[in-house]
Amino acid sequence: MANVETIIAKSFLKMAEGLENGSFADRPKIALTGMGSEHGEENAMAAAKMAASRGVDVYYIGTLTAEAVTTVPVANEEEGHKKMEQMVESGEVDGAVTMHFPFPIGVSTVGRAVTPARGREMFIANTTGTSSGDRIEGMILNAVDGIIAAKACGVKNPTVGILNVDGARQTEMALNQLKEGGYEFQWANSARADGGAVLRGNDVLQGTPDVLVTDSLTGNVLIKMLSAYTTGGSFEAAGFGYGPGIGRDYEKLILIISRASGAPLIANALQYAAELVRGQVFSVARAEFDRAEKAGLSRILAARKAAQKPQAAEEEVKLPPAEPCTASVAGIEVMDLEDAAKALWKAGIYAETGMGCTGPLVMMSEANHAKALEILRKAGYVS
């Protein structure tokens, strides 16, 4: 009898949650790494409790416990990060929110902010990682990434604008070519008198577009300022954080927050992750990249590269046999990343490129780290 009563109670609880969240689907399971925050574990756990009350099954990876939150105990931050990756890759959780993650080149994060002038939500494409070593190509891909994130969160026909930064006009031309090829999206129109899809700082404050396209370094500054402009910068209080890593054929749901992120923002990031799960973000991504490809995405990107290529043929460099890359060298300009890796290949060192929380990385085996650093210093890629 007691067992029957328990089953009935759980059924009513699930019904109540379904009514509250607008869906009777299972609650998304989202992991949160709590160690490493500048505001302590208590801040992260407070966020976990907030998100749990909004219909998210939070798996808190750290040392604290709380009612309605599942704690996955770990001894330190490094162990917590490994556990998070394991849980995501095994499917134990649907996604994760964490303070740093080295996305591969081609994958970058779509932030989500609440703009101050109108209180509108705006997706910032993109905020960490890099979609391409080529600035313009990266911004073109960022536009697709931003549309994916917005659509997965329920914005059916998101408007797209480009921040007036270096490369904005070339990006606009390329996206118009994509539009002419059949990739449908709606341009935003600047709130300034002269209008247009290339937007000013005023448009950022007002949230003119649903998706704001920029390079990821500028996007990173924007998301930080929009999240902490009321607090003096030490506590990121508003918005949803730096967002999920999105890229072609990438299907690992990991969202980034900052070590300075406060509990309200972290709770929103967990909610953002849950919305992406419910919105089937990877299905949306496959569909959007397929549509973009049919509209000529690869052809447009290839034409850009061909136009930029020097007349002299580039030196062919043979890729050495692959080996595990457990060490890395940071501080390389993103535009030089691929050339830096090739400099190591030329010396017989297998290397990969990536993007960490502090910027671009060239990764190699621990055994080759010292030699690789020497080569990169001599070649002028690092100081």
Backbone hydrogen bonds, N-H to C=O, Kabsch-Sander energy under -0.5 kcal/mol:
donor,donor_aa,acceptor,acceptor_aa,energy
5,E,1,M,-2.3
6,T,2,A,-2.0
7,I,3,N,-2.2
8,I,4,V,-2.6
9,A,5,E,-2.6
10,K,6,T,-2.4
11,S,7,I,-2.2
12,F,8,I,-2.5
13,L,9,A,-2.1
14,K,10,K,-2.4
15,M,11,S,-2.2
16,A,12,F,-2.5
17,E,13,L,-2.4
18,G,14,K,-2.3
19,L,15,M,-2.4
20,E,16,A,-2.3
21,N,17,E,-2.6
22,G,18,G,-1.0
23,S,18,G,-1.3
30,I,28,P,-0.7
30,I,57,D,-2.5
31,A,95,G,-2.6
32,L,59,Y,-2.4
33,T,97,V,-1.8
34,G,32,L,-0.6
34,G,61,I,-2.4
35,M,61,I,-0.6
37,S,34,G,-0.6
38,E,259,R,-2.8
40,G,37,S,-1.2
43,N,39,H,-0.5
43,N,40,G,-0.7
44,A,40,G,-1.1
45,M,41,E,-2.7
46,A,42,E,-2.2
47,A,43,N,-1.6
48,A,44,A,-2.1
49,K,45,M,-2.3
50,M,46,A,-1.9
51,A,47,A,-2.6
52,A,48,A,-2.2
53,S,49,K,-1.7
54,R,50,M,-0.5
54,R,51,A,-1.2
55,G,52,A,-1.3
56,V,51,A,-1.5
57,D,28,P,-2.5
58,V,56,V,-1.0
59,Y,30,I,-2.4
60,Y,58,V,-0.8
60,Y,70,T,-2.6
61,I,32,L,-3.2
61,I,59,Y,-0.6
62,G,60,Y,-0.8
62,G,72,V,-1.2
66,A,69,V,-0.5
69,V,66,A,-1.4
70,T,58,V,-2.3
71,T,69,V,-0.6
72,V,60,Y,-3.5
74,V,62,G,-1.2
80,G,76,N,-2.1
81,H,77,E,-2.2
82,K,78,E,-2.0
83,K,79,E,-2.3
84,M,80,G,-2.3
85,E,81,H,-2.2
86,Q,82,K,-2.2
87,M,83,K,-2.4
88,V,84,M,-2.3
89,E,85,E,-2.7
90,S,86,Q,-2.0
91,G,87,M,-0.7
91,G,88,V,-0.7
92,E,87,M,-1.2
93,V,87,M,-1.5
94,D,29,K,-2.7
95,G,29,K,-1.2
96,A,253,L,-1.8
97,V,31,A,-2.6
98,T,255,L,-2.6
103,F,101,F,-1.5
103,F,355,M,-0.8
105,I,353,T,-0.6
106,G,130,T,-2.7
107,V,104,P,-1.8
107,V,130,T,-0.6
108,S,246,I,-1.8
109,T,128,T,-2.3
110,V,244,P,-1.6
111,G,109,T,-0.8
111,G,124,I,-2.1
112,R,241,G,-1.8
113,A,122,M,-2.9
115,T,113,A,-0.6
115,T,120,R,-3.3
117,A,205,L,-2.2
118,R,205,L,-0.6
119,G,115,T,-1.7
122,M,113,A,-2.4
123,F,210,D,-3.3
124,I,111,G,-2.1
125,A,123,F,-0.6
125,A,212,L,-3.1
126,N,109,T,-0.7
126,N,124,I,-0.7
127,T,109,T,-2.7
130,T,107,V,-1.0
135,R,133,G,-0.5
138,G,134,D,-2.7
139,M,135,R,-1.9
140,I,136,I,-2.3
141,L,137,E,-2.3
142,N,138,G,-2.3
143,A,139,M,-1.6
144,V,140,I,-1.2
145,D,141,L,-2.5
146,G,142,N,-2.9
147,I,143,A,-2.1
148,I,144,V,-2.2
149,A,145,D,-2.3
150,A,146,G,-2.4
151,K,147,I,-2.6
152,A,148,I,-2.5
153,C,149,A,-1.2
154,G,151,K,-1.8
155,V,150,A,-2.5
156,K,154,G,-1.0
160,V,186,Q,-2.4
161,G,211,V,-2.6
162,I,197,A,-2.8
163,L,213,V,-2.9
164,N,199,L,-2.1
165,V,163,L,-2.6
168,A,165,V,-2.3
171,T,167,G,-2.3
172,E,168,A,-2.5
173,M,169,R,-2.3
174,A,170,Q,-2.3
175,L,171,T,-2.6
176,N,172,E,-2.1
177,Q,173,M,-1.9
178,L,174,A,-2.1
179,K,175,L,-2.3
180,E,176,N,-2.6
181,G,177,Q,-1.6
182,G,179,K,-1.5
183,Y,178,L,-2.3
184,E,182,G,-1.1
186,Q,158,P,-0.9
187,W,185,F,-0.5
188,A,160,V,-2.9
190,S,196,G,-2.8
195,G,192,R,-1.8
199,L,162,I,-3.3
199,L,197,A,-0.7
204,V,200,R,-1.1
205,L,201,G,-1.9
206,Q,202,N,-1.8
207,G,203,D,-1.6
208,T,203,D,-2.1
210,D,159,T,-0.8
211,V,159,T,-2.4
212,L,123,F,-3.2
213,V,161,G,-3.2
213,V,211,V,-0.6
214,T,125,A,-2.7
219,G,215,D,-2.6
220,N,216,S,-1.8
221,V,217,L,-1.5
222,L,218,T,-2.4
223,I,219,G,-2.6
224,K,220,N,-1.7
225,M,221,V,-2.4
226,L,222,L,-2.8
227,S,223,I,-1.2
228,A,224,K,-1.3
229,Y,225,M,-1.2
231,T,228,A,-1.4
232,G,228,A,-0.7
233,G,228,A,-1.2
234,S,231,T,-0.5
236,E,260,A,-2.6
237,A,227,S,-2.2
237,A,235,F,-0.8
238,A,227,S,-1.9
240,F,112,R,-2.8
242,Y,256,I,-1.6
243,G,256,I,-0.9
245,G,254,I,-1.7
246,I,108,S,-2.8
246,I,244,P,-0.5
250,Y,247,G,-1.9
251,E,249,D,-0.6
254,I,252,K,-1.2
255,L,96,A,-3.2
256,I,243,G,-2.2
257,I,98,T,-2.3
261,S,258,S,-1.5
262,G,236,E,-3.0
266,I,262,G,-2.4
267,A,263,A,-2.7
268,N,264,P,-1.7
269,A,265,L,-2.3
270,L,266,I,-2.2
271,Q,267,A,-2.0
272,Y,268,N,-2.9
273,A,269,A,-2.4
274,A,270,L,-2.1
275,E,271,Q,-2.5
276,L,272,Y,-2.1
277,V,273,A,-2.0
278,R,274,A,-2.6
279,G,275,E,-2.4
280,Q,277,V,-1.5
281,V,276,L,-2.1
283,S,280,Q,-0.7
284,V,280,Q,-2.2
285,A,281,V,-2.6
286,R,282,F,-2.3
287,A,283,S,-2.2
288,E,284,V,-2.7
289,F,285,A,-2.7
290,D,286,R,-2.1
291,R,287,A,-2.3
292,A,288,E,-2.6
293,E,289,F,-2.4
294,K,290,D,-2.3
295,A,291,R,-1.3
296,G,293,E,-1.5
297,L,292,A,-2.0
300,I,296,G,-2.7
301,L,297,L,-2.4
302,A,298,S,-2.7
303,A,299,R,-2.3
304,R,300,I,-1.6
305,K,301,L,-2.0
306,A,302,A,-2.5
307,A,303,A,-1.9
308,Q,304,R,-1.3
309,K,305,K,-1.2
326,T,324,P,-0.8
327,A,364,M,-2.9
329,V,362,V,-2.4
331,G,360,P,-0.6
332,I,360,P,-0.6
336,D,333,E,-1.7
337,L,334,V,-1.1
340,A,336,D,-2.4
341,A,337,L,-2.1
342,K,338,E,-2.1
343,A,339,D,-1.8
344,L,340,A,-1.3
345,W,341,A,-2.2
346,K,342,K,-2.6
347,A,343,A,-0.8
348,G,345,W,-2.2
349,I,344,L,-2.8
350,Y,348,G,-0.6
352,E,363,M,-2.4
354,G,361,L,-2.2
355,M,103,F,-2.2
356,G,359,G,-2.7
359,G,356,G,-1.0
361,L,354,G,-2.8
362,V,329,V,-2.0
363,M,352,E,-3.5
364,M,327,A,-2.3
368,N,365,S,-0.7
369,H,366,E,-1.0
372,A,368,N,-2.7
373,L,369,H,-2.6
374,E,370,A,-1.9
375,I,371,K,-2.2
376,L,372,A,-2.6
377,R,373,L,-2.1
378,K,374,E,-2.4
379,A,375,I,-2.0
380,G,377,R,-1.1
381,Y,376,L,-2.4
382,V,376,L,-1.0
